Amino acid sequence: MKKLALLLALLLLLMSFGYGSDLESITVGDAPEFYKQSLGDGHFQIMFGMIDYAGTLADYGAGIASGSVSITGSSGASLSDAEKDVLELATDTLALLKNKDWGALGALVHPTQGLTFSPYGFVDTATAVKLGVGDVKALESDDTVRVWGVFDGSGEPMEYTFAEYYDRFIMSQDFTGAPQIGVDRIIKSGNTENDLYVLGNGVSFVEFHIPGSQPNPDHSWASLRLVFGAYENELYLVGVVHDEWTV
């Protein structure tokens, strides 16, 4: 607490001399790159156990929390070195997903296990679609209609091309602007079990969470979890797990 008070006092003093206006502006859209820079120098997340900012670094130092981004690790405190590595890999992966760079994404897919897609937090291995490295690299031209699972509630099959599934159950929202991020930590879940362990022993994951909005915040939230498994001492993508409110 003493360190926090001293830092806030210093930043407020700098702002009083006009330095705050010269600080680089950080927007939510730029958030992934900001995470990597912060984790690289090991500064804010070690001092506070999470990264919060709202507009500028001066705003962050002054403790303005509205519209902030928070990152928490498995212990709820500062990120371990391993968690920092997973977060950096996850933000890179999320950028590839958003940009639909399937060739580069395919290079991150687990060479032997492939990539499993799940529309909900419960990964049903009996119905989930799994694609290999080559399949992922070819997604741009893949118009195959697949059954990606069954809809919550109705139990009807999800018959989509990949492009259709992508819009509904991968980038259903722009998760690069997610204000809450959990590293090996579930932020929010629906009424189904989160069973990421079925994707392999010792997997790591990052959850990008967008809270719900009025008038039904409990029913309109969404999360995207990127799951990574080890192969020959390197981490590879093994799961893209979407989650939302379920009945």
C-alpha positions as CSV (number, residue, x, y, z in Angstrom):
1,M,0.0,0.0,0.0
2,K,2.9,2.4,0.7
3,K,4.3,1.8,-2.7
4,L,0.9,2.4,-4.3
5,A,0.5,5.6,-2.4
6,L,3.9,6.9,-3.3
7,L,3.4,6.1,-7.0
8,L,0.1,7.8,-7.1
9,A,1.5,10.9,-5.3
10,L,4.4,11.0,-7.8
11,L,2.2,10.7,-10.8
12,L,-0.2,13.3,-9.5
13,L,2.8,15.7,-8.9
14,L,4.0,15.1,-12.5
15,M,0.5,15.8,-13.8
16,S,0.4,19.1,-11.9
17,F,3.4,20.2,-13.8
18,G,1.8,19.3,-17.1
19,Y,3.6,16.0,-17.8
20,G,0.4,14.0,-17.9
21,S,-0.7,15.5,-21.2
22,D,2.5,14.3,-22.8
23,L,2.0,10.6,-21.9
24,E,1.2,8.2,-24.7
25,S,-2.6,7.6,-25.1
26,I,-3.6,3.9,-24.7
27,T,-6.9,2.9,-26.1
28,V,-8.8,-0.4,-25.6
29,G,-8.2,-1.3,-29.2
30,D,-4.5,-1.0,-28.6
31,A,-4.7,-3.1,-25.5
32,P,-2.9,-6.3,-26.6
33,E,0.2,-4.5,-27.6
34,F,0.1,-2.6,-24.3
35,Y,-0.1,-5.8,-22.4
36,K,3.0,-7.1,-24.0
37,Q,5.0,-4.0,-23.4
38,S,4.0,-3.9,-19.8
39,L,4.7,-7.6,-19.2
40,G,8.1,-7.1,-20.9
41,D,9.3,-4.6,-18.4
42,G,7.6,-6.3,-15.5
43,H,6.3,-3.1,-14.0
44,F,2.7,-2.5,-13.3
45,Q,1.4,-6.0,-13.0
46,I,4.1,-6.9,-10.4
47,M,3.3,-3.9,-8.3
48,F,-0.4,-4.2,-8.4
49,G,-1.2,-7.8,-9.4
50,M,-3.2,-6.5,-12.4
51,I,-3.1,-4.0,-15.1
52,D,-5.7,-1.2,-15.0
53,Y,-5.8,1.8,-17.2
54,A,-8.4,4.2,-18.6
55,G,-7.2,6.3,-21.5
56,T,-3.6,7.3,-20.5
57,L,-0.9,6.1,-18.2
58,A,-1.4,9.2,-16.1
59,D,-5.1,8.3,-15.7
60,Y,-4.0,4.8,-14.7
61,G,-1.6,6.0,-12.1
62,A,-4.2,8.3,-10.7
63,G,-6.4,5.3,-10.0
64,I,-9.2,6.0,-12.5
65,A,-10.9,2.6,-12.9
66,S,-13.8,3.3,-15.2
67,G,-13.5,1.6,-18.5
68,S,-10.3,-0.1,-17.4
69,V,-8.7,-3.4,-18.4
70,S,-7.8,-5.8,-15.7
71,I,-5.5,-8.8,-15.9
72,T,-5.4,-11.4,-13.1
73,G,-3.5,-14.6,-12.8
74,S,-4.3,-18.0,-11.3
75,S,-3.4,-16.8,-7.8
76,G,-5.3,-13.5,-8.2
77,A,-2.0,-11.6,-7.5
78,S,0.9,-10.8,-9.8
79,L,1.5,-12.9,-12.9
80,S,4.2,-15.6,-12.8
81,D,6.8,-15.6,-15.6
82,A,5.0,-18.6,-17.2
83,E,1.7,-16.7,-17.1
84,K,3.3,-13.7,-18.7
85,D,4.5,-16.0,-21.6
86,V,1.0,-17.5,-22.0
87,L,-0.6,-14.0,-22.0
88,E,1.7,-12.7,-24.7
89,L,1.1,-15.8,-26.8
90,A,-2.6,-15.5,-26.3
91,T,-2.7,-11.8,-27.4
92,D,-0.7,-12.6,-30.5
93,T,-3.1,-15.5,-31.2
94,L,-6.2,-13.3,-30.7
95,A,-4.9,-10.8,-33.2
96,L,-4.4,-13.5,-35.8
97,L,-8.0,-14.7,-35.2
98,K,-9.3,-11.2,-35.5
99,N,-7.3,-10.6,-38.7
100,K,-8.2,-14.0,-40.1
101,D,-4.6,-14.8,-40.8
102,W,-5.1,-18.6,-41.0
103,G,-1.7,-19.4,-42.3
104,A,0.0,-17.8,-39.3
105,L,-2.6,-19.2,-36.9
106,G,-2.0,-22.7,-38.3
107,A,1.7,-22.4,-37.4
108,L,0.6,-22.0,-33.8
109,V,-1.6,-25.1,-33.8
110,H,-0.5,-28.1,-31.9
111,P,1.3,-30.4,-34.4
112,T,-0.1,-33.7,-33.2
113,Q,-3.2,-32.8,-31.2
114,G,-4.7,-30.3,-33.6
115,L,-7.2,-27.5,-32.6
116,T,-10.5,-28.1,-31.0
117,F,-13.4,-25.6,-31.3
118,S,-16.1,-25.4,-28.6
119,P,-19.1,-23.0,-28.7
120,Y,-19.6,-23.2,-25.0
121,G,-17.5,-23.6,-21.8
122,F,-18.2,-27.3,-21.6
123,V,-16.0,-28.9,-24.2
124,D,-18.0,-31.9,-25.5
125,T,-15.3,-34.0,-27.1
126,A,-18.0,-36.2,-28.7
127,T,-19.3,-33.3,-30.8
128,A,-16.6,-30.7,-30.9
129,V,-14.8,-30.1,-34.2
130,K,-11.1,-30.7,-34.3
131,L,-8.9,-29.4,-37.1
132,G,-5.3,-30.2,-38.0
133,V,-2.6,-27.7,-38.8
134,G,-3.2,-28.0,-42.6
135,D,-7.0,-27.7,-42.1
136,V,-6.5,-24.4,-40.2
137,K,-4.2,-23.0,-42.8
138,A,-6.8,-23.7,-45.5
139,L,-9.8,-22.1,-43.6
140,E,-9.9,-19.0,-45.9
141,S,-11.2,-21.2,-48.7
142,D,-13.1,-23.8,-46.6
143,D,-16.8,-23.7,-47.2
144,T,-17.5,-27.1,-45.7
145,V,-20.7,-27.3,-43.6
146,R,-19.9,-29.0,-40.3
147,V,-21.8,-29.8,-37.2
148,W,-20.0,-27.8,-34.5
149,G,-22.0,-29.0,-31.6
150,V,-25.6,-28.6,-30.4
151,F,-27.4,-25.4,-29.3
152,D,-27.9,-24.9,-25.7
153,G,-31.5,-25.3,-24.7
154,S,-32.9,-26.7,-28.0
155,G,-30.3,-29.4,-28.6
156,E,-30.5,-28.7,-32.3
157,P,-27.3,-29.3,-34.3
158,M,-25.1,-26.3,-35.2
159,E,-24.7,-26.6,-38.9
160,Y,-22.3,-23.9,-40.1
161,T,-19.6,-23.2,-42.5
162,F,-16.4,-22.1,-40.7
163,A,-17.1,-18.4,-41.6
164,E,-20.6,-18.7,-40.1
165,Y,-19.3,-20.4,-37.0
166,Y,-16.5,-17.7,-36.7
167,D,-19.0,-14.9,-36.6
168,R,-21.3,-16.6,-34.0
169,F,-18.9,-18.6,-31.8
170,I,-15.4,-17.2,-32.1
171,M,-15.4,-13.4,-32.7
172,S,-19.0,-12.9,-31.6
173,Q,-17.7,-9.7,-30.1
174,D,-14.4,-7.9,-30.6
175,F,-12.4,-9.7,-27.8
176,T,-9.3,-7.6,-28.5
177,G,-11.1,-4.9,-26.6
178,A,-12.1,-7.2,-23.6
179,P,-11.9,-5.2,-20.4
180,Q,-11.2,-8.3,-18.2
181,I,-8.6,-11.0,-18.8
182,G,-7.8,-14.1,-16.8
183,V,-4.7,-16.1,-17.1
184,D,-5.3,-19.7,-16.0
185,R,-8.4,-18.2,-14.3
186,I,-12.0,-18.4,-15.2
187,I,-13.6,-15.0,-15.0
188,K,-17.2,-16.0,-15.6
189,S,-19.1,-19.1,-16.7
190,G,-22.6,-20.2,-17.6
191,N,-24.5,-23.1,-16.1
192,T,-22.3,-25.7,-17.7
193,E,-19.1,-27.2,-16.4
194,N,-15.8,-25.7,-17.6
195,D,-13.8,-28.8,-18.5
196,L,-10.7,-27.4,-20.3
197,Y,-8.7,-30.3,-18.8
198,V,-10.1,-32.6,-21.5
199,L,-7.9,-30.8,-24.0
200,G,-4.8,-32.2,-22.2
201,N,-3.0,-32.5,-18.9
202,G,-1.5,-29.3,-17.7
203,V,-3.0,-27.0,-20.3
204,S,-2.8,-23.2,-19.9
205,F,-5.4,-20.8,-21.0
206,V,-6.3,-17.1,-21.2
207,E,-9.9,-15.9,-21.0
208,F,-10.9,-12.6,-22.7
209,H,-14.1,-11.5,-21.1
210,I,-16.6,-8.9,-22.1
211,P,-19.2,-8.2,-19.3
212,G,-22.9,-8.1,-20.2
213,S,-24.8,-4.9,-20.8
214,Q,-28.1,-3.6,-19.7
215,P,-30.9,-4.5,-19.5
216,N,-29.8,-8.1,-19.1
217,P,-26.1,-8.1,-18.1
218,D,-26.3,-11.7,-16.8
219,H,-27.5,-12.9,-20.1
220,S,-25.4,-10.9,-22.5
221,W,-21.8,-11.5,-21.4
222,A,-19.3,-13.4,-23.6
223,S,-15.8,-14.9,-23.1
224,L,-13.3,-16.4,-25.5
225,R,-10.7,-18.8,-24.0
226,L,-7.6,-19.7,-25.9
227,V,-6.1,-22.9,-24.6
228,F,-2.4,-24.0,-25.0
229,G,-0.7,-27.3,-24.6
230,A,3.0,-28.2,-24.6
231,Y,4.8,-30.0,-27.3
232,E,8.6,-30.4,-27.3
233,N,9.0,-27.7,-24.7
234,E,6.9,-25.2,-26.8
235,L,3.3,-24.0,-26.3
236,Y,0.8,-24.5,-29.1
237,L,-2.8,-23.7,-29.5
238,V,-5.1,-26.7,-28.7
239,G,-8.5,-25.0,-28.1
240,V,-10.7,-22.1,-29.0
241,V,-13.5,-22.1,-26.5
242,H,-16.3,-19.6,-26.6
243,D,-18.6,-19.1,-23.6
244,E,-21.8,-17.3,-22.9
245,W,-24.9,-17.5,-20.7
246,T,-26.5,-20.9,-21.0
247,V,-29.8,-22.2,-19.5
